Amino acid sequence: MATPDSPRPGRFIWHDLAAADTAAAQDFYRAAFGWTATTEYANGGQFIRLQSGGHDVGSMYALSRKEREHGVPSHWTPYVGVENIEAATRRIEAAGGVALVRPFEVEGVARIALVADTLGSVLGLWESLPHE
């Protein structure tokens, strides 16, 4: 999966769609924007890479059955680039935010985390992995 070339600290650099119905979402975004979708594999699971004109625009994954049963709606998560995800997570917590998902690596792509600000708004953190 192509990723942002540089972390561009403090800027939005990626977007994930958690979809209750990935096939319906692919149909919608294809019709609305001409996006194409390709299934990718990482960390023992799969996600869908979304592209426009051959350039990555984000990715999508299926909400789990448990999430759907608990009323979690389909939603987008924006990611902000950071140089050091551990340090950024600590800054979020020191500022009164909460780490919802501690930093972890998406194989060959990035280290990511999900955090919430003091109002409960969810945001992703993205630390690009070094290119080999």
C-alpha positions, 0 to 999 in steps of 0.5 A: 500500500502506498503511504504518504511520502513524509510524516508532514507533522501536524497535518492531515495525511490519511483517511480511513473509512470504517464501513458497515457494508464495504461493497455498498461503500465501494459502489457509492464512492466509485459512482460519486468520485470514480474511486477504485478499490483494491483489497490489501492484507496486513496484520492477518486481516484485510483492508481496502485501498481506495484510489483516484486516478492511480493515487491513494486517497485512503483506505476502508475496512469493515466494521465488526459484527459486534460494532454494528450490533452496538450501533457504531455507524459507518464513519471516517477517521482522519489521521494526522502525521507525527514524527514519533507516535509514542511522544505524540500519544503522551502529548495527547494524554498530557493535554487531557486527551485519551489514547483509545487504541495504543500505537501499533504497527500496520505491517509495512505501512505505518505506526498508528494510534487512535486518540480522542480530544477533550471533547471526545472527537476521535483522531488518528495518529500516523507515523510513517515507517522508514522506506527500505 
